[in-house]
Amino acid sequence: QVRLEESGEGSVQPGGSLRLSCETSGFPLDYYAIGWFRQAPGKEREGVSCISSSGGSTYYADSTKGRFTISRDDAKNTVYLQMNSLKPEDTAVYYCVAKATTAQAVDAMPLLLYDYDYWGQGTEVTVSS
């Protein structure tokens, strides 16, 4: 049974940090690019970051570049999103998604955003003072 389970949700003040985890099972993670997208109420879905199946390339949206770091530990079947210097505009539900592709991360992100194979239920992040 395929499963992607996000964790790490929370409420922090601006400037704070959170680490989201996406624990996977039921499929061979090393064949899949993994990404995160977020959706805030009334806003379009936004691709936040992704990492290629090999782990050799990463992609970050301009809005998160320099603040977020994505990493993967295939031995633990888990992908992480470290979020630092959080801003109120980062408030959203964050979803972990998987796509079977060997594409570089910059090319995998659109696939993850609109043509993913598997997805999690989402985890909520609130940044507020």
C-alpha positions as a Markdown table, in Angstrom:
| # | Residue | x | y | z |
|---|---|---|---|---|
| 1 | Gln | 0.0 | 0.0 | 0.0 |
| 2 | Val | 1.4 | 3.3 | -1.1 |
| 3 | Arg | 1.7 | 5.9 | 1.7 |
| 4 | Leu | 3.1 | 9.4 | 2.0 |
| 5 | Glu | 2.7 | 10.8 | 5.4 |
| 6 | Glu | 3.7 | 14.4 | 6.2 |
| 7 | Ser | 4.6 | 15.5 | 9.7 |
| 8 | Gly | 6.2 | 18.5 | 11.3 |
| 9 | Glu | 3.3 | 20.9 | 11.2 |
| 10 | Gly | 3.2 | 23.8 | 13.5 |
| 11 | Ser | 2.7 | 27.4 | 14.3 |
| 12 | Val | 5.7 | 29.7 | 14.6 |
| 13 | Gln | 6.5 | 33.3 | 14.7 |
| 14 | Pro | 8.1 | 35.1 | 11.7 |
| 15 | Gly | 11.8 | 34.3 | 11.5 |
| 16 | Gly | 11.2 | 30.9 | 13.1 |
| 17 | Ser | 12.0 | 27.4 | 11.7 |
| 18 | Leu | 10.2 | 24.2 | 11.1 |
| 19 | Arg | 11.2 | 20.9 | 9.5 |
| 20 | Leu | 8.6 | 18.9 | 7.6 |
| 21 | Ser | 9.1 | 15.2 | 7.0 |
| 22 | Cys | 7.5 | 13.0 | 4.3 |
| 23 | Glu | 7.7 | 9.4 | 5.2 |
| 24 | Thr | 7.0 | 7.1 | 2.3 |
| 25 | Ser | 6.2 | 3.4 | 1.9 |
| 26 | Gly | 4.8 | 1.1 | -0.7 |
| 27 | Phe | 7.0 | 2.2 | -3.7 |
| 28 | Pro | 10.7 | 2.3 | -4.5 |
| 29 | Leu | 11.6 | 5.8 | -3.4 |
| 30 | Asp | 14.9 | 5.8 | -5.3 |
| 31 | Tyr | 13.0 | 5.8 | -8.6 |
| 32 | Tyr | 10.9 | 8.8 | -7.6 |
| 33 | Ala | 11.4 | 12.6 | -7.6 |
| 34 | Ile | 9.8 | 14.0 | -4.4 |
| 35 | Gly | 8.4 | 17.5 | -4.1 |
| 36 | Trp | 6.5 | 19.8 | -1.8 |
| 37 | Phe | 3.8 | 22.1 | -2.9 |
| 38 | Arg | 1.7 | 24.4 | -0.8 |
| 39 | Gln | -1.7 | 25.8 | -1.0 |
| 40 | Ala | -3.0 | 28.7 | 1.0 |
| 41 | Pro | -6.8 | 29.6 | 1.2 |
| 42 | Gly | -7.8 | 31.4 | -1.9 |
| 43 | Lys | -4.5 | 31.1 | -3.6 |
| 44 | Glu | -3.1 | 29.0 | -6.4 |
| 45 | Arg | -1.1 | 25.9 | -5.7 |
| 46 | Glu | 2.6 | 26.7 | -5.5 |
| 47 | Gly | 5.5 | 24.4 | -6.1 |
| 48 | Val | 7.9 | 24.9 | -3.2 |
| 49 | Ser | 10.7 | 22.6 | -3.8 |
| 50 | Cys | 11.7 | 19.2 | -5.2 |
| 51 | Ile | 14.6 | 16.8 | -5.3 |
| 52 | Ser | 15.4 | 14.4 | -8.1 |
| 53 | Ser | 15.2 | 10.7 | -7.8 |
| 54 | Ser | 19.0 | 10.5 | -7.6 |
| 55 | Gly | 19.1 | 13.3 | -5.1 |
| 56 | Gly | 21.6 | 15.0 | -7.4 |
| 57 | Ser | 19.5 | 18.0 | -8.1 |
| 58 | Thr | 17.1 | 20.2 | -6.3 |
| 59 | Tyr | 14.7 | 23.0 | -7.2 |
| 60 | Tyr | 13.4 | 25.9 | -5.1 |
| 61 | Ala | 10.7 | 28.4 | -5.9 |
| 62 | Asp | 12.1 | 32.0 | -5.9 |
| 63 | Ser | 10.0 | 32.6 | -2.8 |
| 64 | Thr | 11.8 | 30.0 | -0.8 |
| 65 | Lys | 15.3 | 30.1 | -2.3 |
| 66 | Gly | 17.9 | 30.6 | 0.4 |
| 67 | Arg | 15.5 | 29.8 | 3.2 |
| 68 | Phe | 14.3 | 26.2 | 2.5 |
| 69 | Thr | 16.4 | 23.1 | 2.1 |
| 70 | Ile | 15.1 | 19.8 | 0.8 |
| 71 | Ser | 16.9 | 16.5 | 1.4 |
| 72 | Arg | 16.2 | 12.9 | 1.1 |
| 73 | Asp | 17.3 | 9.8 | 3.1 |
| 74 | Asp | 16.3 | 6.8 | 0.9 |
| 75 | Ala | 17.5 | 4.4 | 3.7 |
| 76 | Lys | 14.7 | 5.9 | 5.9 |
| 77 | Asn | 12.3 | 6.4 | 3.0 |
| 78 | Thr | 11.9 | 9.9 | 4.1 |
| 79 | Val | 12.2 | 13.4 | 2.5 |
| 80 | Tyr | 12.7 | 16.5 | 4.6 |
| 81 | Leu | 12.0 | 20.1 | 4.0 |
| 82 | Gln | 13.9 | 22.4 | 6.4 |
| 83 | Met | 12.2 | 25.8 | 6.5 |
| 84 | Asn | 14.1 | 28.7 | 8.1 |
| 85 | Ser | 13.4 | 32.4 | 8.3 |
| 86 | Leu | 9.7 | 31.7 | 7.9 |
| 87 | Lys | 7.4 | 34.5 | 6.8 |
| 88 | Pro | 3.7 | 35.0 | 7.2 |
| 89 | Glu | 3.3 | 34.4 | 3.5 |
| 90 | Asp | 4.6 | 30.9 | 4.0 |
| 91 | Thr | 1.4 | 30.0 | 5.8 |
| 92 | Ala | -0.3 | 27.2 | 3.9 |
| 93 | Val | -1.0 | 23.5 | 3.9 |
| 94 | Tyr | 2.1 | 21.7 | 2.6 |
| 95 | Tyr | 1.7 | 18.6 | 0.5 |
| 96 | Cys | 4.4 | 15.9 | -0.3 |
| 97 | Val | 4.1 | 14.4 | -3.8 |
| 98 | Ala | 6.0 | 11.8 | -5.7 |
| 99 | Lys | 6.5 | 11.2 | -9.4 |
| 100 | Ala | 8.4 | 8.3 | -11.1 |
| 101 | Thr | 10.9 | 10.2 | -13.2 |
| 102 | Thr | 14.6 | 10.5 | -13.6 |
| 103 | Ala | 14.3 | 14.2 | -14.7 |
| 104 | Gln | 16.4 | 16.9 | -13.2 |
| 105 | Ala | 14.6 | 18.6 | -10.3 |
| 106 | Val | 13.8 | 21.8 | -12.3 |
| 107 | Asp | 12.0 | 19.6 | -14.9 |
| 108 | Ala | 10.4 | 17.4 | -12.4 |
| 109 | Met | 8.7 | 20.2 | -10.5 |
| 110 | Pro | 5.9 | 20.8 | -13.0 |
| 111 | Leu | 5.3 | 17.1 | -13.1 |
| 112 | Leu | 5.1 | 16.9 | -9.4 |
| 113 | Leu | 2.8 | 19.9 | -9.3 |
| 114 | Tyr | 0.2 | 18.7 | -11.8 |
| 115 | Asp | 0.9 | 15.1 | -12.7 |
| 116 | Tyr | 2.1 | 13.4 | -9.5 |
| 117 | Asp | 1.7 | 9.7 | -9.0 |
| 118 | Tyr | 1.2 | 9.8 | -5.2 |
| 119 | Trp | 0.5 | 12.4 | -2.7 |
| 120 | Gly | 0.1 | 12.9 | 1.1 |
| 121 | Gln | -2.8 | 14.4 | 3.0 |
| 122 | Gly | -1.0 | 17.6 | 3.8 |
| 123 | Thr | 0.4 | 19.3 | 6.9 |
| 124 | Glu | -0.4 | 22.8 | 8.1 |
| 125 | Val | 2.1 | 25.5 | 8.6 |
| 126 | Thr | 1.2 | 28.8 | 10.2 |
| 127 | Val | 3.5 | 31.7 | 10.5 |
| 128 | Ser | 2.1 | 34.5 | 12.6 |
| 129 | Ser | 3.1 | 36.9 | 15.3 |
